[in-house]
Amino acid sequence: MTHPDLGSLRVDGATLHYEVRGQGPLLLLVPGGTGGAAAFDGIADGLAAEYTVATYDPRGMSRSPLDDPESGQHVAQHADDALRLVDLLSPGEPARVFGTSSGAIAALHLLTARPDRLARVVAHEPPVVEVLPDAPAHRVFLARVQETLDARGLMPAMAEFAAGLRKEGGPAGPGAAEAGLPPQAAARAGRTMAGLPYFLGRIVPAFMSYVPDVERLESLSDRLVLACGQDSRGELPYRPAAFLAERLGTELLHFPGGHIGLTTHPAGFGEAVRKAFLRSA
């Protein structure tokens, strides 16, 4: 792995830690969950052969502290953070943006808000459950997770959350511990655990209640690629991307692994990201 150039950027209410590798058009990678810049260590070098690859820790995660640690979180603000990085690192031309999970939600919002600054967005399993026909059931599920967090604490709430994401009768889903992870991913376990209270308490309720502007996305569908994990079928994070792809009349791509294929299948996942942007060139 090459050593990236490190930087920090002041944004409204936070200071973002970011990392840059390579040369070429800007490709901004937006992590999901408790992942930060390090979540892309397995794919960033390969992509840096063709792009200036920027990764970062979202506000409130890891090395991107909030000015007010108790501040509420909003999708629009996280999307604006991504925009500030695009403006800093690619002031003269639109950027390519890849987002996964909650990061894909921020990427979708950025596309609808500032399409002039984006050449293409690849959104991997954005859990925008409000687009689904059974959205009310998912609101009940998310409320139950927050009630469990308040009444019983983090780990019972995480168990409740993971159970609601996985397919019926399937193994533990996103957020659960994974066996046999690559060494770099295993080394991030401590940082992942440290970010869970913030993620579950403030990111999950804010992001999974977000309602995307589907009509706006439809008008921008030529710049949007929706993707899911090939092992995610039947899981909750898979369904919104599949629903949106059908609604927008676009192809749904399938990447290696499941919701966290970025971590479990980095080589194949990175190649899938590369091909997703090449097909739109």
N, C-alpha and C positions, 0 to 999 in steps of 0.2 A: 504494500500500500504506500502510495506517495504521501508526502507531508503537504497538506493544503496550506494556503495562505489564510490566516485567521484575521477576523475583523469584528468590530462591534458597531452597532447602529442604534442611535437614540430614536425611539418612536414614542408616540403618545402613551405615556404610562408605563414604559418598559425600556429595557436595553437588550437588543437582540445580539446574540453570538452567531456569527456566520463563518462559513469556510468556502474557499474557492479553489478549484482545480482546473487545469486545462486551458485551452484557447478555442475560440470560435464563437458561434451564436450562443447566447445565454440559455441554459437549461436550469431552471429553478426546481429543486426537489423539495416538496412540502411533506413532512412526516406526519403520521397519525399516532393516536394513542399516547403513550408516554415516550415515544421515540423522539429523538432530536436529530441533529446532524449525523451522529454516529450510526443511526439506523441505516444510513445509505453507504456505510464504509465498504460493504461488499459489492456495490455496483458503481460507485462514483468514478473510480479510476478507469474502468472500461468505457464509460460514457464520456470521460474527459478526453478521449482520443479524438472526438468529433465536436465537443461542445466546451464552452466555459460552464462548468458545473458548479452551482452554488447550493449549499445545504445550510440548514440553520436549526437552532433550537427555538421552537415557538415560545411566545411570551409565557412566562410562568414555569417553563420547563428547564431543568438542568441549569445551563449557564446563561439563561435569558431572564434575569430577575424582574419582577414587577415592582414598580415604585410603591404600590400599596398591595401587600401580599394577600389581602382579603377582597380585592376588587373582583366584581363579576366579570364574566367573559362573554364575548359576543362574536359570532361568525364574521360580521362585517369588519370588526376591528382586526381580527386575525387575517382576513383577506387584505386589509389595508397594509398590514405589516409586510405581507408578500409583495404588494405593489411597491412599497418603499424600497425593498431590496431590488426589484426589477428596475426602478428608476435610478438607483445608485449604480448598478452593475451593467445596465444596458440602456443608457439614456437616449441613444440614437435610433434604436430599433426595437420592435416588439420581441418578447421573449417566448420561449417554450416553457410550459409549466407541467410538472407531474405531481399529483397528489394522491396519497393513499389514505383510506379510512377517513378520520376527521380532517386530515389534510386535504383530502379530495373534496370535502364539503367547502373548505375555504377556497379551493381552486375554482369550484363551480361559481361561488359568489363573485370571485374576482372576474371571471369571464363575463358574467352578466353586468357587472358594474363598470369595468374598464376594458372592453374588448379591443380598443385601439392599442393597448399595450401588450396584447397577447397574440402570438402567431398560432398557437395550438395549445390545447389543454388535454392531457390524458388523466382521467379520473378513475382510480382503481377502488372499487367497492365503497363509494360514498354512502354511509348509512342514513340517507335522507328518507327516513321511514314515513314522513308525512305525505309523500307522494303515493303511498300504497293504499289500495282500497280498504284494507283493514287497519288503517292508521289509529283509530280509537283504541284498539286492543294494545297497540304498542305504547300508547300514552299511559295506559294502566300499568303495563310492564315497567316502564321507566319510573313511574311514581312509586311502584313497589320497591324498586332498587334504592331509591332515595330514602324511603321510609326505613328500609333495612339498614342503610348506612347510618342514619340518625339513631336508630334504636339499638342496633347490635354491633356496629362497627364495620371496618373496612373489609375484612376477609369474607364474612358472611354476605356482604353486599356484592363483592366481586363474584362470589359463587352464584348468587342470584342473577347477576348480569350475564355471566358466561352461559348459564343454563338457558337464558332467554335468547341468546344469539345462535346457539347451535341447532342443528336439525334434530328432529324428533328421534330419540334413541341413539344419537350419534355421540362421538367422543367430545370432550370439553372443547369449546370453541375459542375464539379470539380472547386474549387476556388470560387464558389459563396457561400453566407451565407447559413447555414443550420439551420432550426428550430428544436427545441427539442433536442439539443445536450446534452450528458452527462455533468454534472457539471464541471468535470476536463477539458473537451474539450472547454467548454464555457469560462473557466478561461484563456485559452491560446489565446483567440481572439486578445488581444493586441499585443502579441508577433508575431502572424501570420500577422497582419496588418503591423507591423514594418518591416517584412522581404519581403513584396511584391515587393518593387522597385527592390531589388537585384534579387529576383526570376524571375520576369518578364523581367527585363532588361538584365540579364546575364546568368541565368540558363536555361531559356526556349529556347533562340536561340541556345545556345551551345549544349544542350542535345537533343532537338528535331530535330537537323540537323545531329545528330550522325548516322553513318552507321555501324551497327554491322557486324561482320565477320560471316555470316550465315553458311558458310561451316565449319568453326571452331566450331561453336555451334553444328552443326550436328554431328561432330565427338565426341562431349562431351555431347550428349543428354541424356546419362544415368545418368548424374549428374545434369540435369536441369529439374525443374518443372515449368511450366508456368501456371499462374492463372489469373482469371478475377473475377470481381464482378458479382453476379447473376442478379443484377439490371442494369448492364452496357451495356447490349446488344444494339447495334445500336450507341453507343457513340464512339468517335474517340479513346480514350485510350484503349478500348476493342480490337479493330481490329488488332493491331500489334501482341499481344500475341496469338490471335486466328490464325492469319496467320502463325506465327512461329511454333505453335504447329502442324498445318497441314503439314507444310513444313518438320518439323523434325520427323513427324510420332509419336508424343507423345500425351498423353491425356491432355486436357485442364481442369484444375480444376476450380470450381466456389466457391468463398468465399461469405459470407453474405454481403449484401449491395451493394453499387456501387463502384465508384473509391475511395471514402473515407470511405469505410466500416470499416476500422481500427478505425475510429473516431465514426461512427454512430452505429456500432454493435460490440463493443470491445469483449464481451464474446464469441460470435460465431466466430468472426474473429480469436481470439487467438486459439480457439480449431481447426479451420481449418489449421492454421499455424502448430500447433503441429502434426496434422494428416498428413500433407504434408511431414514432415520430417520422421515420423514413417514409412510411406509407402516406403521410400527409404532405410530404414535401412537394 
